[in-house]
C-alpha cells in the first residue's frame, strides 16, 4: 500500500526527484513510529503546484481506515493563518484599520481603563486579554456558541492582564475578538467571510469549521496520550467558542495550495502580506521576544547544512492532533504536516516538518 501511495504522490507535477521523495517519506515513517502517531499526512509545493503529498497510517485505530491525502485533520492554532488572511483581505479593501480602537467595529465591547485595544494588538497577542479559564471548562468546551458575539461575551467584562502594547501574551481570545472586528468591518459573519474571501476562491473545499455536531465526513479520529503514553481517543470538543483562534480543519494539500496562493500574491497584496508577516514590536519599540507577526510567526530557520532560510509559519495543537504550516518565501516553497495524535513537546512535530522541507529546499539560500 505504501509503494502505491508513494507512486501516486510522485505522479503529481512537477515531480521531485524520486529519491528525494523516498527519503522524505522514510523520515516521516521513522518519526511516526517513534512518536506512535496513528495517522500522518504531508504535502509540499513550489510556485503554483503541489508536487508531493503522502499519507501514513490510519485515521482510526479501531476501524483501521487508512489515511489518504484527502483525510481531514484539525488545524488547532494554525487556524489563525486563515484569520490573518481574512484580516489582510479587508486591509486591502480599506475596510479595517490596524491601529484604530476595536470599538469602531465592535461597539458593544467595553473600553478598558488599561488602554486602547486595536486590531494590530489583537492579531499580535499584545492586547492584554486573558486566556482560557480551564477550571471553568473554557478550553474543554462542549457548548455550541451561536455567534462570535456570544463567544466574546465570555471575557468581554474581564479586566486586562496587562496594558495593551506592553507585553506579548498568547491568548485565543485575542483572535476571537479580532474575528468580531472582522465581522463588523465586513458586514458578514466570520465563517462566511473566510469561506467567501479566502478558501472558496481557491477551491479549498475541505478547509472549513470543525463542527462537533456535523463533522467533516473525512475527519480523522483524534488521539491523546493515555496509559504508558499510548494513543487513546481524545474527547470531541466544541470549538465554536474560538473559530478564529483554533476552529478549522483542512488537509495538507489544501494548506499548501493556500500557502502557494499567498506567495503568488493571489490572496492579499504584497504590501499587506509584508504587514501580516512583520514581527511586531511593543509600544515602546522593544522586541517582545515572541517572533509573532499578525497571525503568523516569522523569522529565519537554519537547515542542517547551515543555510538560513526566511520563513513564515504557524503551528497548532488541537484536541487530538497537531499541525505545522510553513512557507519559504524566497524558495517559493510551502509545507504542511498534519497528525492525529497530540503529544509533547510540540517542537518535535515542527522539526519533522522542517526535515521534510530540507529535502526540497535549494542547497544555497534563495534571494528575494
C-alpha positions in Angstrom: 0.0 0.0 0.0 2.8 2.4 0.9 4.6 1.9 -2.5 1.3 2.5 -4.4 0.6 5.7 -2.4 4.1 6.9 -2.9 3.8 6.4 -6.7 0.5 8.3 -6.7 2.2 11.2 -4.9 5.1 11.2 -7.4 2.7 11.4 -10.4 1.7 15.0 -9.3 3.5 17.5 -11.4 6.1 18.9 -11.3 7.8 15.9 -9.9 10.6 16.0 -7.3 13.5 13.5 -7.9 12.1 10.1 -6.8 14.9 9.5 -4.3 14.2 12.9 -2.6 10.6 12.0 -2.1 11.5 8.5 -0.9 13.9 9.9 1.7 11.4 12.4 2.9 8.8 9.6 3.3 11.3 7.4 5.1 12.0 10.3 7.6 8.3 10.7 8.3 7.7 6.9 8.7 10.5 6.8 11.3 9.1 9.8 13.1 5.6 8.3 13.1 6.9 5.1 14.6 8.9 6.9 17.2 6.0 9.1 18.3 3.3 6.4 17.9 1.2 8.6 15.7 -1.8 6.7 14.3 -2.1 8.9 11.2 0.2 11.4 9.5 -0.3 13.4 6.3 2.1 15.8 4.4 2.2 17.9 1.3 4.9 20.0 -0.3 4.6 22.5 -3.2 6.5 25.1 -5.1 5.4 28.1 -7.2 1.8 27.2 -8.2 1.8 23.3 -7.8 1.6 20.7 -5.1 4.3 18.3 -6.3 4.4 15.8 -3.5 1.9 14.5 -1.0 1.8 11.4 1.1 -0.3 9.8 3.9 0.8 7.3 6.5 -1.1 5.1 9.0 -4.8 5.1 9.9 -7.5 7.6 10.6 -8.9 5.4 13.4 -7.1 2.7 15.3 -10.2 0.7 15.8 -11.5 0.8 12.3 -8.0 0.7 10.7 -9.2 3.0 8.0 -6.1 4.2 6.0 -5.2 7.8 6.0 -5.4 9.2 2.5 -4.2 12.6 1.0 -7.9 13.7 1.3 -8.2 12.9 5.0 -9.1 15.9 7.1 -7.3 17.0 10.2 -8.0 19.7 12.8 -5.6 22.7 12.4 -5.7 23.9 16.0 -4.0 27.3 16.2 -2.8 27.1 12.6 -6.4 28.4 12.0 -5.0 31.8 12.9 -3.4 32.0 9.5 -6.8 31.9 7.9 -8.0 34.7 10.2 -4.8 36.7 9.3 -5.6 36.4 5.6 -9.2 37.5 6.2 -7.8 40.5 8.0 -5.5 41.1 5.1 -8.3 41.0 2.5 -10.1 43.7 4.5 -6.9 45.7 4.8 -6.5 45.6 1.0 -10.1 46.8 0.7 -9.7 49.6 3.2 -12.4 48.3 5.4 -10.4 47.9 8.6 -7.5 49.9 10.1 -4.9 48.2 12.2 -4.4 51.0 14.8 -8.0 52.2 15.4 -9.9 51.3 18.6 -11.6 47.9 18.2 -14.9 49.5 19.3 -15.2 51.1 15.8 -16.3 47.6 14.6 -17.4 46.0 17.9 -19.2 48.9 19.5 -20.6 46.9 22.5 -17.1 45.8 23.6 -16.3 47.9 26.7 -13.5 50.4 26.7 -10.8 49.2 29.0 -9.1 51.5 31.6 -5.8 49.8 31.0 -5.5 51.1 27.4 -6.8 51.1 23.9 -7.3 47.7 22.1 -6.7 47.7 18.3 -6.8 45.0 15.6 -3.0 45.2 15.4 -2.6 44.4 19.1 -5.2 41.6 18.9 -3.5 40.0 15.9 -0.1 40.0 17.6 -1.4 39.0 21.1 -0.4 42.3 22.7 -3.9 43.5 23.7 -3.8 42.0 27.2 -6.8 39.8 27.1 -6.8 36.8 29.4 -6.6 33.2 28.2 -8.9 30.3 28.9 -10.2 29.7 32.4 -9.5 26.0 32.4 -11.2 25.5 35.7 -14.4 26.9 34.2 -14.2 24.5 31.3 -13.5 27.1 28.7 -10.9 25.0 26.9 -12.8 21.7 27.2 -15.8 23.5 25.8 -18.9 21.5 24.9 -21.3 24.4 24.5 -22.4 25.4 21.0 -21.9 29.1 20.6 -24.4 30.5 18.1 -22.2 33.5 17.2 -18.9 35.2 17.6 -20.6 37.8 19.7 -21.6 35.1 22.2 -18.0 33.8 22.4 -16.8 37.4 23.1 -19.3 37.7 26.0 -17.3 35.1 27.9 -14.5 37.5 28.5 -15.8 41.0 27.5 -16.2 42.3 31.0 -13.0 40.9 32.5 -10.0 43.2 33.3 -7.0 43.0 31.1 -3.9 41.0 32.2 -1.6 43.8 31.1 -1.8 47.2 29.5 -2.2 46.9 25.7 1.1 47.1 23.8 3.3 46.4 26.8 3.7 42.7 26.5 3.1 39.6 24.3 0.6 37.3 25.9 -0.6 34.5 23.7 -4.3 34.0 24.1 -7.0 32.6 21.9 -9.4 35.3 23.0 -7.3 37.9 21.1 -8.4 36.2 17.8 -12.0 35.7 19.0 -12.3 39.5 19.5 -10.4 40.1 16.2 -12.9 38.0 14.4 -15.7 40.1 15.9 -14.0 43.2 14.5 -13.7 41.5 11.1 -17.4 40.8 11.1 -18.1 44.4 11.9 -15.8 45.6 9.1 -17.0 43.1 6.5 -20.7 43.2 7.4 -21.0 39.4 7.4 -20.3 36.6 9.9 -16.8 35.4 10.3 -17.1 31.9 8.8 -18.8 33.3 5.7 -16.1 35.9 5.4 -13.3 33.2 5.4 -15.2 31.0 3.0 -16.1 33.6 0.5 -12.9 35.7 0.6 -10.2 33.2 1.4 -11.0 29.5 0.8 -13.7 29.3 -1.9 -11.9 31.5 -4.5 -9.0 28.9 -4.3 -11.3 25.9 -4.5 -10.4 24.7 -1.0 -13.4 22.5 -0.3 -12.1 20.6 2.8 -10.9 23.7 4.7 -13.6 24.9 7.0 -15.0 25.0 10.5 -14.6 22.0 12.8 -18.2 21.4 13.7 -18.8 19.0 16.6 -22.4 18.2 15.7 -21.7 17.7 12.0 -18.0 16.9 11.5 -16.5 16.6 8.1 -17.1 13.1 6.8 -13.3 12.6 6.2 -12.3 13.9 9.6 -9.8 11.7 11.4 -10.2 10.4 14.9 -8.1 12.4 17.3 -5.9 10.8 19.9 -4.1 11.9 23.1 -1.6 10.1 25.4 -3.2 7.5 27.6 -1.7 4.8 29.8 2.0 4.4 29.1 1.8 7.2 26.6 -0.2 5.1 24.2 -2.7 6.9 21.9 -6.2 6.9 23.4 -9.2 8.6 21.7 -9.5 12.3 22.6 -12.9 13.7 23.6 -14.7 15.7 20.9 -14.8 19.3 22.0 -16.9 22.1 20.6 -14.7 24.8 19.1 -17.4 27.3 18.2 -16.1 29.4 21.0 -12.8 30.0 19.1 -13.3 29.6 15.3 -10.7 32.3 14.5 -8.2 31.0 17.0 -8.3 27.3 16.5 -11.5 26.1 15.0 -10.7 25.0 11.4 -9.9 21.7 9.7 -8.1 21.1 6.4 -5.8 18.7 4.5 -2.1 19.2 3.9 -2.7 19.5 0.1 -5.2 22.3 0.6 -3.0 24.1 3.1 -0.1 24.0 0.7 -2.4 25.3 -2.1 -3.3 28.1 0.2 0.3 28.8 1.0 1.4 28.9 -2.6 -1.5 31.2 -3.5 -0.3 33.6 -0.7 3.2 33.5 -2.1 1.8 34.1 -5.6 0.0 37.2 -4.3 -3.4 35.7 -5.1 -4.9 36.2 -1.6 -3.5 39.6 -0.4 -1.3 42.2 -2.0 2.5 42.2 -1.5 2.1 45.3 0.8 -0.4 43.6 3.0 1.5 40.3 3.1 4.6 42.2 4.3 2.4 43.8 7.0 1.0 40.5 8.1 4.4 38.8 8.3 6.4 41.5 10.0 7.2 40.7 13.6 5.6 43.4 15.8 7.5 45.3 18.5 6.0 46.5 21.7 4.6 50.1 22.0 7.9 51.4 23.4 9.8 49.8 20.5 11.2 46.9 22.4 11.3 43.4 21.0 8.6 41.3 22.6 10.7 38.1 22.1 7.8 36.3 20.5 8.7 36.4 16.8 5.0 37.0 16.3 3.6 39.0 13.4 -0.1 39.4 12.6 -1.3 35.8 12.9 2.0 34.4 11.7 5.3 33.7 13.2 8.2 35.0 11.1 12.0 34.8 11.1 14.7 32.5 9.8 15.4 28.8 10.1 18.8 27.3 9.7 18.9 23.9 8.0 21.4 21.1 8.8 23.8 22.5 6.2 23.9 25.8 8.0 21.9 27.6 5.3 19.4 30.1 6.7 16.0 30.5 5.1 13.3 33.1 5.7 10.1 31.5 7.0 6.5 32.4 7.8 4.8 29.7 9.8 2.3 28.7 12.4 1.7 25.5 14.4 -1.3 24.2 16.1 -2.3 21.9 19.0 -5.8 20.6 18.6 -7.6 18.2 21.0 -6.3 15.0 19.4 -4.0 16.4 16.7 -1.0 18.6 15.8 -0.4 20.7 12.7 2.5 22.7 11.3 2.4 25.0 8.3 5.5 26.8 6.9 6.2 29.0 3.9 9.7 29.7 2.5 9.1 32.9 0.5 12.5 33.1 -1.2 12.3 29.4 -2.3 8.6 29.8 -3.1 8.1 26.6 -1.1 5.2 25.5 1.2 5.0 22.6 3.5 2.1 21.3 5.6 2.3 18.4 8.1 -0.8 17.1 10.0 -1.2 14.3 12.5 -4.0 12.9 14.7 -2.0 12.4 17.9 -1.4 15.3 20.4 1.9 14.8 22.1 4.6 16.9 23.7 6.9 18.6 23.0 5.3 20.3 20.0 8.7 21.3 18.8 9.4 17.8 17.7 6.4 17.9 15.3 7.6 21.2 13.8 11.1 19.8 13.5 9.7 16.9 11.5 8.1 19.3 9.1 11.3 21.2 8.6 13.2 18.0 7.9 10.7 17.3 5.1 11.3 20.9 3.8 15.0 20.4 3.8 14.8 17.6 1.2 13.2 20.0 -1.2 15.0 23.3 -0.5 17.9 24.5 -2.7 21.4 23.8 -1.4 22.1 27.5 -1.3 19.8 30.3 0.1 17.5 31.8 -2.4 17.2 35.5 -2.6 14.0 37.6 -2.8 
